[in-house]
Amino acid sequence: MKLFIITCIKEHQKAAAEILRQAGIGVFSASPISGFRSDTSTDLLDSWYASGNASFDAVVLFAFTPFEQANKAFALVEAYNSNNEGNFPLRAFILNVEQTNYTV
């Protein structure tokens, strides 16, 4: 089992949800978040929790899903980003779930 995560600006939430649907992920959660961007560093680790000048309404979508669906969703995110250039690409992550009492 994997934890599949997408972060994006609020304006891209429908596109992110559609990607999950296309990947066969019918059950997921979404939560609003505030994103911050600091252009002082290009190193992701340096700016991950940055409190820069710009703030964005964002959303995180996540689902516990089998590897095959997570992998398909990841590929769909990459395709979406390559077809929709801009400053706010969808960010996708696949994490291992080591233990759970929930089955998919």
C-alpha positions as CSV (number, residue, x, y, z in Angstrom):
1,M,0.0,0.0,0.0
2,K,1.1,3.5,-0.8
3,L,0.2,7.0,0.4
4,F,-0.2,9.1,-2.8
5,I,-0.1,12.9,-2.2
6,I,-0.7,15.8,-4.6
7,T,-0.2,19.4,-3.6
8,C,-1.3,22.3,-5.8
9,I,-2.8,25.8,-5.8
10,K,-6.5,25.9,-5.1
11,E,-7.2,26.8,-8.8
12,H,-5.8,23.4,-9.8
13,Q,-7.8,21.3,-7.3
14,K,-10.3,20.0,-9.9
15,A,-7.6,18.9,-12.2
16,A,-5.8,17.1,-9.4
17,A,-9.0,15.4,-8.4
18,E,-9.6,14.4,-12.0
19,I,-6.1,12.8,-12.1
20,L,-7.0,10.7,-9.1
21,R,-10.2,9.6,-10.8
22,Q,-8.4,8.7,-14.0
23,A,-5.9,6.7,-12.0
24,G,-8.7,4.7,-10.5
25,I,-8.4,6.3,-7.1
26,G,-12.1,6.9,-6.1
27,V,-11.6,7.6,-2.4
28,F,-9.3,10.4,-1.3
29,S,-9.1,13.3,1.1
30,A,-8.5,17.0,0.5
31,S,-7.5,19.8,2.8
32,P,-6.9,23.5,2.3
33,I,-3.4,24.7,3.2
34,S,-1.4,27.9,2.9
35,G,1.6,27.7,0.6
36,F,4.6,30.1,0.9
37,R,7.3,30.8,-1.6
38,S,10.6,32.3,-0.9
39,D,12.8,33.0,-4.0
40,T,15.9,33.4,-1.9
41,S,17.0,29.8,-2.4
42,T,16.7,27.2,-5.1
43,D,17.3,24.4,-2.7
44,L,14.0,22.7,-1.8
45,L,15.1,21.9,1.7
46,D,16.0,25.5,2.4
47,S,12.6,26.8,1.3
48,W,10.3,24.0,2.3
49,Y,8.9,25.9,5.2
50,A,9.8,29.3,4.0
51,S,7.9,32.3,5.2
52,G,8.5,34.4,2.1
53,N,6.7,37.4,0.8
54,A,4.2,35.4,-1.3
55,S,1.4,33.3,0.1
56,F,-0.9,31.1,-1.9
57,D,-4.2,29.3,-1.2
58,A,-3.3,25.7,-1.8
59,V,-4.7,22.2,-1.3
60,V,-3.3,18.8,-0.4
61,L,-5.1,15.7,-1.8
62,F,-4.1,12.3,-0.5
63,A,-5.1,8.7,-0.8
64,F,-4.1,5.3,0.5
65,T,-3.9,3.1,-2.6
66,P,-2.2,0.2,-4.2
67,F,1.1,0.8,-5.9
68,E,-0.3,0.4,-9.4
69,Q,-2.8,3.2,-8.9
70,A,-0.3,5.5,-7.2
71,N,2.2,4.9,-10.1
72,K,-0.5,5.7,-12.7
73,A,-1.5,8.9,-10.8
74,F,2.1,9.9,-10.7
75,A,2.5,9.5,-14.4
76,L,-0.7,11.5,-15.0
77,V,0.7,14.3,-12.8
78,E,3.9,14.4,-14.9
79,A,1.9,14.5,-18.1
80,Y,-0.4,17.2,-16.8
81,N,2.7,19.3,-15.8
82,S,4.3,18.9,-19.2
83,N,1.2,20.0,-20.9
84,N,0.4,22.9,-18.6
85,E,3.5,25.1,-18.1
86,G,3.4,27.7,-15.4
87,N,4.8,28.7,-12.1
88,F,2.5,26.3,-10.1
89,P,2.9,22.7,-11.2
90,L,1.2,19.9,-9.4
91,R,3.5,18.2,-6.9
92,A,3.2,14.5,-6.5
93,F,4.7,12.1,-3.9
94,I,4.5,8.4,-3.3
95,L,5.2,7.2,0.2
96,N,5.4,3.7,1.6
97,V,2.9,2.6,4.2
98,E,4.7,0.2,6.5
99,Q,1.8,-0.9,8.6
100,T,-2.0,-0.4,8.7
101,N,-5.2,-2.0,9.9
102,Y,-6.9,-0.7,6.7
103,T,-7.1,-2.7,3.5
104,V,-7.8,-1.3,0.0
